[in-house]
Amino acid sequence: MKRLTKGQKVFAAFLAAMTIASIIAEFSSHHHGHHWWSGIPLFWIWFGLISCVLLIVFAKNILARFIYKKEDYYNE
């Protein structure tokens, strides 16, 4: 098993702290949204997570077809 570097540990701790802070803020604030989905607990957290994952998948799989060239592209 690979050990994490100090920078990776700091980044993981930062992500954990932000996740915990986001969940605490979600349940401690009493906001009333304008739409029905604003009342679902943790909706915006899941929406952001799923959006980020879809954006990464889109960028990696779809856009890579337009960016990557053949290995001998410049040797022709």
N, C-alpha and C positions, 0 to 999 in steps of 0.2 A: 504494500500500500504506500502510495506516494505521500510524503509529508508536505504540509503547506508552508510556504514562505511567510515571513513576517508581514509582508504587504498583503498577502492573500488573507491572513488571519485578521488583519485590521479591516480589510474590505468586508469580510464575512461578518465581523462584529458590527460594522456600520450598517450593513443590510439588515441584520437581526434587530438592531436598535430602531431603525426606521420602520420596520414591519410592526414591531411592538407599539411604537408611538402612533402609527397609523391606525392600528386596531383600537387602541385606547381612545384616540380622538374620535373615531367612528362612533363609539358607544357613549362617550361623555358629552358630545354636543347634541343639542336638540334642534335640528334644522328641519324645516318643512319644505320639501321640494315641490316643484310645479308639475311634475310628472309622476305617474304611478310607480315607476321603477326607482324613483329616488327614495321611496320608503322601504325598500328591500335592504336588510342589514348587509353590510360589506359589498354592496353592489359595485361601487366605484373601484374598490380594490380589485375585485375579480374582473371588471371591465378593463382596467388598466393592464392587468397581467395577461389576459387573453389577447388584448390588442397588441401588446409588445411581442408576444410569441408569434402571432400571425404576421406581424410586420417583419420579424426576423426570418420566418419561413418564406415569406414572399420575396424578400430581398435576396435571400440565399439561393432559392431554387428558380425563381422566374427571371429576375434581373441578371443573374449570373450568365444566362444564355446569351445575353446581348453584350456582356463585358468580356468574357473569356474568349481567347483566340486559340487557334491550333498551336501546337508546340513549335512548328516550323513556319509560323506566320511571317516572321521578318526575314527568313532565309530564302524566300522565293524570288 
